[in-house]
Amino acid sequence: MEQDFSSFENLDSSTPLDNNEHEQDELFEHLKVIVDANQGLLRIDKFLHNRVQNTSRNKIQQAADVGSILVNKKPVKSNYKVKPGDEISVVFAHPPREIELYPDNIPLEILYEDDELIVVNKKPGMVVHPAYGHYRGTLVNAVIYHLFPELGENPITSESQRPGLVHRIDKDTSGLIVLAKTDYSLSHLANQFFERTINRRYQALVWGNVKEDSGTITGNVGRSLADRKIMDVFPEGQFGKHAVTHYKVLERFNYITLVECKLETGRTHQIRVHLKHIGHPLFNDSNYGGDRILKGTVNSKYRQFVENCFSILPRQALHAISLGFIHPTTKKELYLETELPDDLQRVILKWRNYTGSEK
């Protein structure tokens, strides 16, 4: 897959436009140009074609079609006429290439694959993409090996071999993730995420007996002002970005609850921070206070029971259980679903037995 605008450079690729590094519907800036004061009126596709090496007007037009070319922070079509002083940005849902990408022979659970895309059920503990501190052993490294086993231990040599990462899930969150194999599919899928038409459902164990059978959590999500490593919820219009999470209760275990969450937006740690915001942190979520006993009795037998559950599930209890989107080329809806991973299933069974709940 030959990436659009592969020669864009001189940008801090670790910092997207909104400075929230891991949001699922963020956009990363690949090129920024301030139009010269002497520039005459010129179509933007021709302007960029003259400026960027190793790309075509067709690729530029495709980028414009999916809203990836901004002028003065607003999307424009390929026939837009640039004017002196215009600020042009080219943005995508994936970061510019930062480091050499190597194939790693790591088993993958592939739920769907064709010439355009691949859907993988990510295991907990696996980082999605290489970054500083995680150069190898990521999902992207594993997908490169799967697609190009002939590389052996050598890094990819062409942007055409780089999987198109459309979205991400946290290292210790398990579940479904889609990667594109072609330029067109990458742009098409990225636009669906950006327009929030993707159907994403998660299941999570949370502390406490959730009062309502279903509900909606709305609140801006942004970096915590006290700790930049985690997120926080802010009133609308102050900090962060608008975020909406819908939830419904699947099963109750007195002291914890199994819920399903449907994302309307895809902010960093959105489910984790939204559920904490309403008083129900995820079970064993160390970042948001769920890794200690928050509900239940004080006797030693109960404490040992919870500690055993933490040992079985040494991560936040969150799984991306389903993913639905429009296939880029067939234009038909593709819906995929997976079972809960073994660690979550075992913990749910233990709570079901402990509290006498019935499925």
Summary of the structure (lengths in Angstrom):
residues: 359
radius of gyration: 22.2
end to end distance: 46.0
largest distance: 77.8
contacts: 1164
relative contact order: 0.13
helix: 23%
strand: 27%
